[in-house]
Amino acid sequence: MPQPIRIAVLLSKSGTSLQNLIDRIANGRLNAQIVAVISNNTEAYGLKRARLANIPALAVLRKEWPSVSEFSTRIFDHCRSAKAELVCLAGFLQLIEVPSDFQGRTMNIHPALIPSFCGKGFYGHHVHETAIAMGVKVSGCTVHFVDNEYDHGPIIMQRTVEVRDDDTADTLASRVFEAECEAYPEAIRLFAQGKLKIVGRRVRVSI
């Protein structure tokens, strides 16, 4: 068995995606170790989830740093100190700048099919409410590498979910989250196995 990949997780709120990763690691479905959890919100429940799982957790507040660059530097300094090999954004609602040593080593998951319903302000139920209002027939989730724009980097994988006539934001969110729970660990596994290669705007997945 290869050594587990060392992951740092960034989050802003409840940490449900973090919990999914914790559970999959615990039951042997994901060969990984979460070495740090970082939030921009001291009240984020995700920090409590991390501490309950004996994972080092801390907050880095945007308002304490005069620029996005300095805020980002502080976050990635913690990731380096934890010897993280991969940084996973999991409901992290602040723009960050990815330093050169973490480019191609920082992922995000978004609850829609990028480039639809993404960008600044599109998070949580805002995404699902807009998808329903626009009358789309499918939605889903996207795992992508992070660049220095919201929901913009090269796409690793997507999973689709039917949008039903009687859907509410809550019911659609629930089914999209089920897809997220499969897609994010799979993307991490492929990264850990060296099967992802960025070619321009595309990610090639080797078999």
C-alpha positions in Angstrom: 0.0 0.0 0.0 1.5 3.4 -1.0 1.8 6.1 1.6 -1.4 8.1 2.1 -1.4 11.5 0.3 -1.2 14.4 2.7 -4.1 16.8 2.3 -4.9 20.2 3.7 -8.6 21.2 3.6 -9.8 24.8 3.3 -13.4 25.5 4.3 -15.7 28.4 5.4 -18.8 26.9 6.9 -20.2 23.5 8.0 -17.6 21.2 6.6 -19.8 18.5 5.2 -17.3 17.8 2.4 -14.6 17.6 5.0 -16.7 15.0 6.9 -17.1 13.0 3.8 -13.3 12.8 3.4 -12.8 12.0 7.1 -15.4 9.1 6.8 -13.9 7.7 3.6 -10.4 7.7 5.1 -11.7 6.0 8.2 -13.4 3.2 6.3 -10.5 2.6 4.0 -12.1 4.0 0.8 -9.6 6.8 0.5 -5.8 6.4 1.1 -5.2 9.9 2.4 -4.3 11.8 5.6 -5.8 15.2 6.4 -2.9 17.1 8.0 -4.6 20.5 8.4 -7.9 22.2 8.2 -7.9 25.9 7.7 -11.0 28.2 7.7 -11.5 31.9 7.1 -14.2 31.8 9.7 -13.6 31.2 13.4 -17.1 30.0 13.9 -17.1 27.4 11.1 -18.5 24.1 12.2 -15.9 22.4 10.0 -13.2 23.4 12.5 -15.1 21.5 15.2 -15.4 18.5 12.9 -11.6 18.6 12.4 -10.8 18.8 16.1 -13.2 15.9 16.9 -11.2 13.9 14.4 -7.9 15.0 16.0 -6.9 17.0 12.9 -5.0 20.3 13.4 -7.4 23.1 12.7 -7.1 26.9 12.7 -8.6 30.1 11.3 -6.9 32.6 9.0 -9.2 35.7 8.8 -9.2 37.7 5.6 -9.9 41.0 7.5 -6.5 40.6 9.3 -4.5 40.8 6.1 -4.4 43.9 3.8 -4.4 42.0 0.5 -5.5 38.8 -1.1 -1.9 38.0 -1.7 -0.9 38.3 1.9 -4.0 36.4 3.1 -3.1 33.6 0.6 0.5 33.5 1.6 -0.5 32.9 5.3 -2.8 30.1 4.3 -0.3 28.3 2.1 2.5 28.8 4.7 0.4 26.7 7.0 -0.1 24.1 4.2 3.7 23.9 3.7 4.3 23.6 7.5 1.9 20.6 7.5 3.8 19.1 4.5 0.5 19.0 2.5 0.9 17.5 -0.9 -2.5 18.6 -2.1 -4.8 21.4 -1.0 -8.6 20.8 -1.2 -11.0 23.6 -1.1 -14.3 22.3 0.3 -16.8 25.2 0.6 -14.1 27.8 0.9 -15.7 31.2 0.0 -12.7 33.5 -0.2 -10.7 34.2 -3.3 -7.1 33.1 -3.0 -3.9 33.3 -5.0 -2.2 30.0 -5.5 1.6 30.2 -5.2 3.8 28.6 -7.8 4.6 25.6 -5.7 0.9 24.7 -5.2 -0.2 25.3 -8.8 -1.6 22.0 -10.1 -1.7 20.9 -6.4 -4.9 22.8 -5.3 -8.4 21.6 -6.1 -11.9 22.8 -5.6 -15.4 21.3 -5.8 -18.3 23.3 -7.1 -22.0 22.3 -6.9 -22.8 22.9 -10.5 -21.5 22.1 -14.0 -18.9 24.7 -14.7 -19.0 27.1 -16.6 -22.7 27.3 -15.6 -23.8 28.8 -12.3 -20.3 29.6 -11.1 -18.1 32.6 -10.1 -18.3 35.1 -7.4 -21.5 34.9 -5.4 -22.5 31.4 -6.7 -22.2 29.1 -3.7 -24.6 27.0 -1.6 -28.3 27.3 -2.3 -27.7 30.3 -4.6 -26.4 27.8 -7.2 -29.3 25.5 -6.9 -32.0 28.2 -6.8 -30.6 29.7 -10.0 -30.4 26.3 -11.7 -34.0 25.6 -11.0 -35.1 29.1 -12.0 -33.3 28.8 -15.3 -35.1 25.6 -16.1 -32.0 23.4 -16.7 -32.7 19.7 -17.0 -29.4 18.6 -15.5 -27.0 20.0 -12.9 -24.2 18.3 -10.9 -20.8 19.0 -9.6 -17.4 19.9 -10.9 -13.9 19.2 -9.5 -11.3 21.5 -10.9 -7.8 22.7 -10.3 -7.7 26.2 -8.7 -6.3 29.2 -10.4 -6.6 32.8 -9.2 -10.2 33.3 -10.3 -13.5 31.9 -8.8 -14.4 28.5 -10.2 -12.2 28.9 -13.2 -9.3 26.4 -13.3 -9.0 23.3 -15.5 -11.8 20.8 -15.0 -10.8 17.4 -13.6 -14.2 15.7 -13.6 -17.9 16.4 -13.5 -20.9 14.3 -12.4 -24.4 15.0 -13.6 -27.7 15.0 -11.6 -31.2 15.2 -13.0 -33.2 18.4 -12.2 -36.7 17.3 -11.5 -39.9 19.3 -12.0 -40.7 19.3 -8.3 -37.2 20.1 -7.1 -36.5 22.7 -4.5 -33.1 24.1 -3.7 -32.9 21.7 -0.8 -33.8 18.5 -2.7 -31.5 19.4 -5.6 -28.7 20.3 -3.2 -29.0 16.9 -1.5 -28.6 14.9 -4.7 -25.8 17.1 -6.0 -24.0 16.6 -2.6 -24.3 12.8 -3.1 -22.5 13.2 -6.4 -19.8 15.4 -4.7 -19.2 12.7 -2.2 -18.2 10.3 -5.0 -16.4 12.8 -7.3 -14.0 14.5 -4.8 -12.5 11.4 -3.3 -12.1 10.0 -6.9 -10.3 13.1 -8.1 -8.0 12.9 -5.0 -7.3 9.3 -5.8 -6.4 10.0 -9.4 -4.1 12.9 -8.3 -2.4 10.7 -5.7 -1.8 8.0 -8.4 -0.2 10.6 -10.8 -3.0 10.1 -13.3 -3.9 13.8 -13.9 -2.0 16.0 -16.4 -2.9 19.6 -17.1 -2.6 20.4 -20.8 -3.7 24.0 -21.3 -7.3 24.3 -20.2 -7.8 20.6 -20.2 -7.0 17.8 -17.7 -6.0 14.5 -19.2 -6.8 11.5 -17.1 -4.6 8.4 -17.8 -6.0 4.9 -17.2 
